[in-house]
Each structure stands twice: as C-alpha cells, then as structure tokens.
Amino acid sequence: MPLGERLRAERLKLGWIGYELADFLGVSGMTIYNWENEGKVYKLKHRSLVSYFLGM
C-alpha cells in the first residue's frame, strides 16, 4: 500500500480528521493533505514522525 494511502487509513482508523493528525504530529493540516495525496514525505524529521505514527 502506498504511503499516502496507509497514512490516511491509519488516521481514519482512529476516527481523526486531517487536522487532528496534524496537531498530533506538529505539522500543518496542508502538510497532512499533501502527504496523503502525493505520498511523499521529504524532510527526515517528518519521515521519523510518520514512521512513529504508522508503527514502523
């Protein structure tokens, strides 16, 4: 499963909207939108956050 789809699926499992995940990770809502739709996380610190959230 692509990263964006997996991120969205995990967020929805928790019943969160994008802004709740953004608040949890300390990023903007637009960042979450971009990650879920483009499937690309460019910054290393953000990759660590996403990995933590996904339990990788």
SVG drawing of the C-alpha trace seen along z (x, -y; Angstrom):
<svg xmlns="http://www.w3.org/2000/svg" viewBox="-14 -24 30 26">
<polyline fill="none" stroke="black" stroke-width="0.4" points="0.0,0.0 1.4,-3.4 2.5,-5.7 -0.3,-8.2 -3.0,-5.6 -1.5,-3.9 -1.3,-7.2 -4.9,-8.0 -6.1,-4.5 -4.4,-4.7 -5.8,-8.2 -9.3,-7.1 -9.0,-4.0 -8.6,-6.4 -11.5,-8.5 -9.3,-11.5 -9.7,-14.3 -6.5,-15.6 -6.1,-18.5 -6.1,-16.2 -3.3,-14.1 -1.5,-17.4 -1.8,-18.5 -0.6,-15.2 2.5,-15.3 3.1,-19.0 2.7,-19.9 0.1,-21.8 -3.1,-20.4 -1.9,-21.1 1.1,-19.0 -1.1,-16.0 -3.1,-16.6 0.0,-16.7 1.4,-13.5 -1.8,-11.6 -2.4,-12.8 1.2,-12.9 2.5,-10.1 5.9,-11.9 7.5,-13.0 10.6,-14.9 12.1,-16.0 13.9,-13.5 12.3,-14.7 8.9,-14.3 9.7,-10.8 10.5,-9.9 7.1,-11.3 5.2,-9.4 7.1,-6.2 6.3,-6.6 2.6,-7.2 2.5,-4.1 4.4,-2.0 7.2,-1.2"/>
</svg>
